[in-house]
Amino acid sequence: MLFTQSVVIVRPAADTDEYGNHKPDWADAARTTVTGVNVQPQGGSSEDTDDRQVTVTGWRLYTPRGMDLDLRESDRVETGGMTLQVTGKVARWPAPGGGVHHIEADLKEVD
């Protein structure tokens, strides 16, 4: 069954460091629950053992036809006990006649 999952979109608040640079404030992030999406494994996992043991697993979020999300490449997504980072731009597929047919977003989990 597709499109039965719920996710939480986590958007960081804006903060500024002592030099005036903008940085994300994850402690004060806005959280939005979205239902009716699908998150699937994408591209397998890879390991990096140079400095420390790290496993990176790819995921992809899909929405059903006609569903657009306010999801940005700077957001995180929580689902199934995981916190995933959005990697790259969110793909908004155009619908014939206008609007958004569906979206796809690449995500990654870093352990």
C-alpha positions in Angstrom: 0.0 0.0 0.0 1.5 3.3 -1.1 1.0 6.7 0.5 0.1 5.6 4.0 3.1 6.9 5.9 3.4 10.1 8.0 6.4 12.2 8.3 7.4 15.3 10.2 9.1 18.1 8.3 11.6 19.9 10.6 12.5 23.4 9.5 15.2 25.2 11.5 14.7 28.7 12.9 17.1 31.3 11.6 20.0 32.3 13.9 23.0 34.5 13.5 26.5 33.7 14.9 28.9 36.3 16.4 30.2 37.2 12.9 26.7 37.9 11.4 26.6 34.7 9.5 23.2 33.0 9.2 23.1 29.5 10.7 20.2 27.0 11.3 18.8 26.8 14.9 17.6 23.2 15.1 16.7 23.5 18.8 13.9 26.0 18.0 12.8 24.3 14.7 9.3 24.3 13.4 7.7 20.9 13.1 4.9 20.1 10.6 3.3 16.6 10.4 2.3 15.4 6.9 0.3 12.3 6.2 -0.3 10.3 3.0 3.3 10.1 1.7 5.6 7.3 0.8 9.3 6.9 2.0 11.3 4.1 0.3 15.0 3.1 0.4 17.0 4.6 -2.4 20.5 3.7 -3.6 21.5 1.5 -0.8 24.0 2.3 1.9 27.7 3.2 2.0 30.3 3.2 4.7 33.0 5.6 5.5 35.7 4.3 7.9 38.4 6.9 7.3 37.9 8.9 10.5 35.1 7.0 12.2 32.6 4.3 11.4 29.7 6.0 9.5 26.9 4.4 7.5 25.0 6.6 5.1 21.6 5.2 3.9 19.6 6.8 1.0 15.9 7.3 1.0 13.3 8.9 -1.3 10.1 10.6 -0.3 7.2 10.6 -2.8 3.8 12.3 -2.7 0.7 11.1 -4.4 -0.7 12.8 -7.5 -1.8 16.4 -6.8 0.0 16.7 -3.5 2.7 19.4 -3.1 4.6 19.9 0.1 6.3 22.9 1.6 9.6 21.0 1.7 13.0 22.7 1.2 16.5 21.4 0.7 17.5 22.9 4.1 14.8 20.9 6.0 15.0 17.5 7.7 12.4 14.8 7.7 11.5 12.5 10.6 10.0 9.1 9.9 10.1 5.7 11.4 12.4 6.7 14.3 14.9 8.2 11.8 16.0 11.8 11.2 16.8 12.3 7.5 18.4 15.2 5.7 17.0 16.5 2.5 19.8 16.3 -0.1 19.6 18.5 -3.1 16.6 20.3 -4.6 13.1 18.9 -4.1 11.7 17.7 -7.5 8.3 19.1 -8.2 6.9 17.3 -11.3 4.5 19.4 -13.3 1.0 18.2 -14.0 -0.6 18.5 -17.4 -2.6 21.6 -17.5 -0.6 23.2 -14.6 0.2 22.7 -11.0 2.2 19.9 -9.4 1.6 16.3 -10.3 3.8 15.0 -7.3 7.1 15.6 -5.6 10.1 13.5 -5.0 12.9 14.3 -2.5 16.1 12.5 -1.9 16.9 12.0 1.8 19.8 10.5 3.7 20.3 9.1 7.1 23.6 9.3 8.7 24.5 6.9 11.6 
